[in-house]
């Protein structure tokens, strides 16, 4: 790698880090490209050499982590050795761990510029990935309730997804150390999944 290429990569990384920090602290909508450039230590004209606009910068910031989480979800679902409930629990744990590790960025990853989780063809690539993650969670639920139809599964997945988002939101601004926080939260994740599935199965059994 040449010195110029290395410097260019360092500048790009500095811009992304500055954007993430400012988005988390002030909110995506209020931060300007000029502020990001100043935080990154470059001129407001230099930043446009790397990112066309703030939305483009946002995509570069959130896509790599979301794609990595998506791949982890797919690998877990492809593992046929796990019990259906264990699969859903591990999907949920991965989601919560991802969000808790970056608590101040959770809303950036999943909320900014978001569309409906069941939108079939989102316009933005990051929303296609977000909705794919939702679809993979729905697959995890479907493994536990194979007799449910598509409309039921969509409702169940929405409820479950919102439940997990509620857990994340509760601790977004917590200053509690991650390890300590996970010790308390992770058991609730597995218990919540078990109660959720058991409740649905019991309700469906009573209606049949």
N, C-alpha and C positions, 0 to 999 in steps of 0.2 A: 504494500500500500504506500503510495507516494505521500509526501508531507502535506501536499495540498488536499489530497483526498481525505487524509486523516483529520486535518483541520476542519474540512467541510462536514465530516461525520460528527465531530465534536460540537460544532456549532448547531447542527440539526438536533443533536441530543440535548444540548443546553436549552434550545427553544422548546422542545417537548417537555422537558422537566419544568421549565418556567411556566408553561401553559398549564400543566397539571396542578402545580402549586397554586397558581392564581385562580384557576377554575374552582378548585376545592375551597379556597379561602373566601372568594368574592362571588362565585357563581358564574356560570358560562356567559350568560347574557350581558353582564355588566363589564366584563373584561374586554379591553381593546387590544388589537394587534400591536399598537404602539407600546402599551404597558408590558406586553409579553416580551417584546424586543428589548425594552429597557431592563427587565428582570433577567433576561438571558445574556445581557451584555453585548448586544449587537444593535445596529441602527435599524430604524423603522423601515428602511428600504431594503436592507439585507434580508429581513425575515421573509419578504415576498419572493426572494430567490428560491426559497425552500418550500413555502406553502402559499398557495394562491389566495386563500382567505382563511378566516377563523374556522369555518366548517371543515375545510380540508385538513387543517391542523388537528381538529377534534377527531376526525377519522383516523389519522395516523397515530393518535394517542390511544384510542380505545380499541382499535381493531386487533392488534397483536395479542393483548391479554384475552380478549373475548374469543378469538380463534383458538387459542391454547386451551381455554376452558371447554370449548365445543369439542375439541379433539379428545380431551379427557372423558367427557360425557359419552362420546361415541365408543371409545375403547371399553368403558365400563359396561355399556349396554350390549356390546358384542361378547362379553364374558358370560358364556352360558353356564358357568359353574355356580353362580350365585343364586340364592333363593330370590323370588320376585321382591319381597319386602326388603331384603338386604340390599338389592340393587337400588331401590328407591331411596333408602337411607343413605347409601354412599353417594348417590347423585346429590342429595340434599346437603350432605356434609361438605362435598366439594364446593357447592355453590356458596354456602355460608362461610367456609374457610376463605374462599376467594374474596368475598366481600369484606370479611373481618380484617384480613391482612391489609386492606386498603380502604379502611372505613370512610375516610374523607373523600374518596373517589367513587364510592358506590353509586351515588346519584349521577355522576358523570358517565359511568359505564352503562347504566341502565335507564336513566331518566331523561337526559338531555336529548332533544330532538326525537324522542321516542314516538312510536305509533302503537296502535292496538297490537297486543301480543298475538292475535290470530289473523292479522292482516296477511292475506296470501301473497301479495307482491309488493312489499315495501319499496319505496323509491330509493332510500338511502341504504348503502351496503351495510352500515353498522346495524340498521334495523333488521336487515335480513339475517344477520348473525344473532342478534338478540332474539328474534322470533324462532330461529332454529334451536336455540337453547331452550326456549319455552316448549317447542315441539318435542325435544328430547326428554324433558321432564314429563310431558304428557305420555310419552312412550313408557317411561318408568311406572307411571300410574296404571297404564293399560295392562302391563304385565300382571298386576295384582287384581285387576277387575276385567278379565278378558271378555266377559259377556256384555260389557257396557257398549253402547253404540257411540258413534262419533260425537253427537251432540252432548251426551252425558259426559264423555271424557273431556270435552272442551270445558264444560262447567267445573268439573272436578279439578282440572289442571289450573284453571283460573283461581279457584279458591286456594289451592295449595301454593301456587306461586305467590299470591298476595300474602299468604301466611308467612312464607319465608322472607318476603320483602319487609314485612312488619318486624320480624326479628332483626333484620339488618338495620332498619331505620331506628329502632330502639337504641342501638348502640353506636350510631353514626358519630356522635360527638363525645363518646365515652373516652376518658383518658386512662382507663384501666389497662394494664399490660395485656398483650395479646394472649399469652399462655394462660393467665389467670381467667381471662374472659372466656376462652374456649373451654376451659375446665367446667365452667358453669353452663355454657350455651349448648355445647355438643350433645350432652345427654338429653336436652330438651328437643333437639332436632330429631333424634332417633325415636323418642317417645311420641313426638308430634306426628311423625310419619306412621307409626304403628296405630295410634289412636285414630288418625284420619282414615286409614285403609279399613281398620276394623269397624269403624262407624259406618262407612259406606256399605261394606259387606253386610252388616247387620241390618241396615235400613233396606237394602235391596232384598235381603232374605225375607224381611217382614212384609214387603210389598208383593212378593210372589205368591 
